C-alpha cells in the first residue's frame, strides 16, 4: 500500500479526518518551503499538497496565481520542487506529499523521467489539474509502477458516468472540488457538497477529500463531517503572503483543532 | 482523393485529436460543459433550421459572400504571379472573426445560455462577440490583456459602445494568452448561464473543430470564386497564423486538393534568431496549453514564454492543433515574416490597391510578395485578407514616430 493509502487507513482506524494544506513550492522564496512543510506537519497536517509553479495557472484564482508568479520570479521549476521534496524526506519519512500542478512542465521533463525522479525524491501522489482521465493513460502508466498515486479531481459538474471513469484511473484519494470556480473563489455550499460526496462514495472506494472554498475553522469542521480529508489552499497561501509564516501555521493549527473537535463529536454520535 | 488526405479532412477523431495534437486538457469542472457543447454542435451543425438561420445571418448581417478581388496592379508591380485577395476585411466589423461569433452566438441561444464571454487580442474577436451579443440582447464580457488594451484602444471603446464589459487582464504577460486564462476562469465559475465564445481554432475539443467549421465558409467561397475567375484552382493559399482561425477557414476546403500549396505565416517579430517573435510552428515544440496539445513557445522547463509581434492578433505562444498536425504531415508549410516586412506590405498594398490591410493580414501579404516571384506570371496565389487595418493606424503611426 502506498504512503497515502496507509495514512488514510490509519486515520480511519483512529476515527480522524485528514487535514491537507496546499502551498506553492518556492513561495514566498525557495528557502522557506521545506521548513514550512515541516511546520505544517507539526501544526497538524496529515498530507501535504505542494504546488508546482506554472506560468499559466488556468484553474487558479488570483491568490495562487500570485504565489506562482513569486515562485517563478525566484526561478523555481519542477526539478527544484522535486529537490525540495527530497530535502523534506531527510527529516520526514511518513507524511505523504502530493504534487499539484499543470501538465506542461511534466511534458517538458518527459513522463518517464518525471515519474522516476518524483519517486526517487519521495513524492507519493501527482495531481495534474489539466489532465482529465481521458488523456491521462500514458502518464498513469508511468506513475503506477513506481508507486505514485494519480490523484484526480471530481467537480459539481461531474456526472455519475464520469465519476466511474475517474474511479478507474484514480489512486490515493479523490479530490472533490466543492464549487464551480477557480481556487480561492467564494464560499462553498456545504449541503450540496455533502450530497455530492455521498453520491461519489457510491462509485468510488477511495477516500474523498474536499477542497476549494474552505476559508475558516467552522467550514473545515463542517466539511470534516462528510469528507475523509479537508483541503485548504488559497486561504493558507493568502495568510502566508499577508501575515507571514507564524500566522499561517497558527491558522492551520486552529483548523486542526476544529477538525479534531468535529471528529470527536462524530465519534460520540453527536449531531452537528 | 488520396487516403491520407481523406483522413486529414475527417479529423479530429471522437476524442478531439488531430494525430497527437488537440484533445481536451482542462480541469474536471469544464469536462461536463465541453461535452454538452460538443453534443449541441453535433446536433445543430446539420440541422436545417440552424443552417438556414446561420446562412441568412451570414448573408444579411455579415455581408457574405465576400469578394475575391484580383489585385492586378499590385500583381503587376510585383512582376510575378496573379494575386487574388479574399476580402474578409469587407465583412461587418471588418474581420473574419464575425463568421465564428455569429455561429457560436446562435448555438449559445439554442443551448439556453444568456451570457457570452470571450478573450481578445487585437480586439477584433472581442468586437465581433460584442456585436452579436448586442444584436441578440445577450450580456457580454470580454477579457483583454492590459498591453493589448493600450495598443488597441479604439477596439476597446467599440466594445464598450456595443454594451460589452471589457475586463483588463494584468496577470502574466498581459496579452492574449492571459486573456484566455481569465476567460477560462470566468467560464468555470459561471458554467450554468455562460457560453464561452472562443475566437480561434485552439482550446479544448470541440473548439478547434467548431471554429474551423464556422470559418470554413471562407475557403468554400474562395474555392468556387477562383474556379469561376481562373477556371482552375490556385497554386498556393497564403494566410497569417496566430491561433490560426482565418488560415484554417481558408485551408480546410482545399485540404484534399493536392496541387494547392498551403502557406501559414506566423508573426516573426524581430526575427526568429532574436527570440522576440510569435512563431511556435517555426520555432517551438509540442506541449500542452489552454486545453490542447500543440506547438508552443516554452522554455526548457515547460514554462510558457512571452511572445512578441507588432500585431496583437498574432501575439500568442500557441497555435491551433490542426495546424500542428498539418505541419507534421507536410500538407501545409509554416513560415515567419518579421514586423518590418509586414509593415512594408501594409504600405505597399495600401498605396497600390487602395486597401488598408490589418497588420495580421499584412504578414500573409508580405509572404505572398515573395511567393509571387517564385511562382512567376503563370502562377495564381490566393491570399486571405483577414481584416482591415483601421484599428492599426495608431500602431503604424507610432512606429513612424507620429502621434495622432
Interface residues (C-beta under 8 A of the other chain):
Chain A: X54 X55 X56 X57 X58 X59 X61 X62 X65 X69 X72 X77 X78 X79 X102 X103 X104 X105 X106 X107 X108 X109 X129 X130 X131 X132 X134 X135 X152 X153 X154 X155 X156 X157 X158 X159 X162 X166 X177 X180 X181 X182 X185
Chain B: X15 X23 X24 X25 X26 X27 X28 X29 X30 X31 X32 X33 X171 X172 X177 X178 X181 X184 X185 X188 X189 X190 X191 X192 X286 X287 X288 X289 X290 X291 X296 X298 X300 X301 X302 X303 X304
